[in-house]
Amino acid sequence: MEVGFLGLGIMGKAMSMNLLKHGFKVTVWNRTLSKCDELVEHGASVGETPAAVVKKCKYTIAMLSDPAAALSVVFEKDGVLEAICGGKGYIDMSTVDAETSTKINEAITAKGGSFLEAPVSGSKKPAEDGQLVILAAGEKALYDEAIPAFDVMGKKSFFLGPVGNGAKMKLVVNMIMGSMMNAFSEGLELADKSGLDPQTLLGVLDLAAIANPMFRLKGPTMIQGNYSPAFPLKHQQKDMRLALALGDENAISMPVAAAANEAFKKARGLGLGDLDFSAVHETVKPLKPASS
Amino acid sequence: MELNKSDSGLLLPRRQTAVFSSHLSLCLFCFCWALFCTLSSTPNSETKNCCIQSRDHSPTYCPFVFFFCPVSGLQRCLRRGMKLALKPSYGKLLCPAPMAVITSQASTTFCPPVPARLRVRGWPFSFLPGGSPALAVPVRAFSASASASEFPERVGFLGMGIMGTPMAQNLIKAGCDVTVWNRTKSKCDPLTSLGAKFKPSPEEVAASCDVTFAMLADPESAVEVACGKLGAANGMGPGKGYVDVSTVDGATSKLIGERIKATGALFLEAPVSGSKKPAEDGQLIFLTAGDKALYGSVSSLLDIMGKSSFYLGDVGNGAAMKLVVNMIMGSMMASFSEGLLLSEKVGLDPNVLVEVVSHGAISAPMYKLKGPSMVQSQYPTAFPLKHQQKDMRLALGLAESVSQSTPVAAAANELYKVAKSHGLSDEDFSAVIEALKSKQ
């Protein structure tokens, strides 16, 4: 199966690499073309522009960092829209708000193409290990055709209905995750300040009803103050913001998410935006000179 | 059958006709069994000198040795073989020699290691071939266990609520001598019907017991039961212990501890993580602090009621750890509630959200357990909302005492307060989702 892949960041690189390793023919594009080099070494072809990739491939997957990038790849000069047509499918796995996704869907389908939004739950390591959770919505026929690729990139896929549902589900999940990370940070710091060993807290949590892989994975590195990015804090804050906007539109009370979002904003203000989102831990500590 | 004691400490049969023929059939059985074992033996076995390593590395001779001995000299062969091969540890199993060999061999290939305490008691199931399922002993993270004779003799239990009742029941079922008390006497009936004794005050319970546990709802009740008129402290003294498994703040715990220790008794704070079902299943996590000696002597009791325990040092540390854990839990539940509600309002199926969460990095047993009933707006009480709010409040107090900002916990606490004001105090703490819903 031949697929195009737009966007070779933390996620895109790992996902396209998995496709290559499992025998897919992949044509890649990235705004900074040099990022394609490693994929080329593993057998990928390069498209000079998103349009060139879409022209060549029946299916094109996109993995961009935010709504602005997702829109730009579609609508700008030499973008996806210039080459999309009947018989071709566009699968956007970026995490964006429902309006952005709807806008892209309308433009793609107006040109005869089929569209699937398919944001993922999981960060760098699950992407590398092919263990993502894929939250798809849009055209069911395209979903069925994409399953071989989804099975390589992920451990579980969901088809959630019309365009917008995938985006919303992703935002809800990441909203809970962002609040949990804040709760966890508060707990770690409180344990430390109360004279307890934070490692012991990790041990207790791991046996309790609130044990989860995120605490298990991030706890030790947070205690050491190591925030090497698997999921950049700026993207997590973007997701909180989009989730809160979703709540705003529907007049839903979300005080915990709002408090968590404030903490992520504060962390960005401290210059921690490019670190892992667990760096929000630094915001509950006494003020220190910002480290990067 | 007259028996000789060999040098190895084994009891061996003397030469008698009836015994002889039974040994012949025994040897035939040994041969078949040995053949079977050897063919399916683990890589540990060294076949060249017929010496098979058992699980605790005591070598035993392959039963082939016995088969090849002339029948008339069988007894001598057996005795010599056993003397050379078997370590004294196997001598504690009262069995004829060939069976002892089968035992160790069976344990190499078929049986999981029998825990020391069971082996010492002469656990008979070692004889059964392929007895793996019967020998499966649940692995506990916490291994300081003791035989029945090492339990503190008389155990008191104050507070027969959601937690106290199943905890005391587990102690009774394990064979402990338990005396109970509860402010409302009728709540003791499920315990007395199982054989527990009843005393009409904490003081009398403490006076008649070696160790007294207390499981009360909040700091006020914990202090009243320990230090009030007719309180447990009045019945304590040297040689006794008081274990408070209630969840309270550090200051309350220290107050109770000082009052107890003033009587000469030992004190342990030991709040638990886990609610109704873990209490029923003996799967609680004890977060203990205080007198280490008392922790040691109640380990066997904690082992009955729980799956693991931590000793955290000075009084106050157990309380703090419990509050930190429950603060995280309270925030997580509030956040999960926001997610469920948001998903529903924007046209998603909240049951699908629960499923999506269960596959990802934030998958927690609590979500899997509570999610489905929350979607149905049902909140069967495992952990009352009023107690969760109490814990949030105490955790915020702890944070304040160390000047730490906890905005998410503070926001979550507000939701629990709102839920209480809606009359949901006695529902499960998952009812906090109702605080987010707009009321018609």
Contacts between the chains, C-beta under 8 A, distances in Angstrom:
chain1	res1	chain2	res2	distance
A	121	B	356	6.7
A	121	B	359	7.5
A	121	B	360	4.5
A	121	B	361	7.5
A	122	B	360	6.6
A	122	B	361	6.8
A	123	B	361	7.6
A	126	B	361	7.6
A	133	B	356	6.4
A	133	B	359	4.8
A	133	B	360	5.3
A	135	B	356	6.6
A	155	B	359	7.1
A	156	B	359	4.9
A	158	B	352	6.8
A	158	B	355	7.8
A	158	B	356	6.4
A	160	B	348	7.0
A	160	B	352	6.9
A	165	B	347	7.0
A	165	B	348	6.1
A	168	B	343	7.3
A	168	B	346	5.0
A	168	B	347	7.5
A	168	B	348	5.9
A	169	B	343	7.1
A	169	B	348	5.8
A	169	B	352	7.3
A	169	B	353	6.8
A	169	B	356	6.2
A	172	B	339	4.9
A	172	B	342	5.4
A	172	B	343	4.9
A	172	B	346	7.9
A	172	B	348	7.1
A	172	B	353	6.1
A	173	B	339	7.4
A	173	B	353	7.3
A	173	B	356	6.0
A	173	B	357	6.4
A	173	B	360	6.6
A	173	B	362	7.4
A	175	B	335	7.6
A	175	B	338	7.0
A	175	B	339	6.0
A	175	B	342	7.2
A	176	B	335	5.2
A	176	B	336	6.0
A	176	B	338	7.5
A	176	B	339	4.3
A	176	B	357	7.0
A	176	B	362	6.2
A	177	B	361	7.1
A	177	B	362	5.1
A	179	B	331	6.8
A	179	B	332	7.7
A	179	B	334	7.8
A	179	B	335	3.6
A	179	B	338	7.4
A	179	B	408	6.3
A	180	B	331	7.6
A	180	B	332	5.6
A	180	B	335	6.1
A	180	B	362	5.8
A	182	B	331	7.5
A	182	B	407	7.8
A	182	B	408	4.4
A	183	B	327	7.5
A	183	B	328	4.9
A	183	B	331	3.5
A	183	B	332	5.7
A	183	B	335	7.1
A	183	B	408	5.3
A	183	B	409	6.9
A	183	B	412	7.8
A	184	B	328	6.1
A	186	B	327	7.0
A	186	B	328	7.5
A	186	B	331	7.4
A	186	B	399	7.7
A	186	B	404	7.7
A	186	B	406	4.6
A	186	B	407	8.0
A	186	B	408	5.9
A	186	B	409	5.6
A	187	B	324	4.9
A	187	B	325	7.4
A	187	B	327	6.0
A	187	B	328	4.2
A	189	B	404	6.0
A	190	B	324	5.2
A	190	B	327	7.0
A	190	B	395	7.2
A	190	B	398	6.6
A	190	B	399	5.5
A	190	B	402	7.2
A	190	B	404	5.8
A	190	B	406	6.9
A	191	B	320	7.4
A	191	B	321	7.1
A	191	B	324	4.9
A	193	B	402	4.1
A	193	B	404	5.5
A	194	B	317	7.9
A	194	B	320	4.4
A	194	B	324	7.2
A	194	B	398	6.2
A	194	B	402	6.1
A	195	B	317	6.9
A	195	B	320	7.4
A	196	B	312	6.9
A	196	B	317	6.1
A	196	B	320	5.9
A	196	B	321	5.7
A	196	B	324	7.1
A	200	B	310	6.5
A	200	B	312	6.9
A	200	B	321	7.3
A	201	B	321	6.8
A	201	B	324	6.2
A	201	B	325	7.4
A	203	B	310	7.3
A	204	B	273	6.5
A	204	B	285	6.4
A	204	B	287	6.7
A	204	B	310	6.4
A	204	B	321	6.4
A	204	B	325	6.0
A	205	B	325	6.6
A	205	B	328	7.2
A	207	B	141	7.1
A	207	B	273	7.4
A	207	B	285	5.2
A	207	B	307	7.1
A	207	B	308	5.8
A	208	B	273	4.9
A	208	B	274	7.4
A	208	B	285	6.4
A	208	B	325	6.3
A	208	B	329	7.6
A	209	B	273	7.9
A	209	B	274	7.2
A	209	B	275	7.7
A	209	B	278	7.8
A	209	B	329	7.5
A	209	B	364	6.8
A	209	B	365	4.8
A	209	B	366	4.2
A	209	B	369	7.1
A	210	B	325	7.6
A	210	B	328	6.3
A	210	B	329	5.1
A	210	B	332	5.7
A	210	B	364	5.1
A	210	B	365	7.6
A	210	B	366	5.4
A	211	B	364	6.2
A	211	B	365	6.7
A	212	B	361	6.9
A	212	B	362	5.4
A	212	B	363	5.7
A	212	B	364	4.2
A	213	B	360	7.9
A	213	B	361	4.7
A	213	B	362	7.7
A	213	B	363	6.6
A	214	B	361	4.3
A	214	B	362	5.4
A	217	B	361	7.2
A	243	B	342	7.2
A	246	B	342	6.6
A	246	B	346	6.0
A	247	B	338	7.9
A	247	B	342	5.8
A	250	B	342	7.6
A	250	B	345	4.7
A	250	B	346	6.1
A	251	B	438	7.7
A	252	B	338	7.8
A	252	B	341	6.1
A	252	B	342	5.5
A	252	B	345	5.4
A	252	B	436	7.3
A	253	B	338	7.9
A	253	B	436	5.0
A	253	B	438	7.8
A	254	B	338	4.8
A	254	B	342	6.9
A	254	B	436	7.7
A	255	B	411	4.3
A	255	B	414	6.4
A	255	B	415	6.7
A	256	B	331	6.5
A	256	B	334	4.8
A	256	B	335	4.9
A	256	B	338	5.8
A	256	B	408	5.9
A	256	B	411	4.8
A	256	B	412	5.4
A	256	B	415	7.3
A	257	B	335	6.9
A	257	B	338	5.6
A	258	B	411	7.1
A	259	B	407	4.4
A	259	B	408	4.8
A	259	B	410	7.2
A	259	B	411	4.1
A	260	B	335	7.6
A	260	B	408	5.6
A	262	B	407	6.5
A	263	B	407	6.5
A	263	B	408	7.2
A	284	B	404	6.7
A	284	B	405	5.9
A	284	B	406	7.3
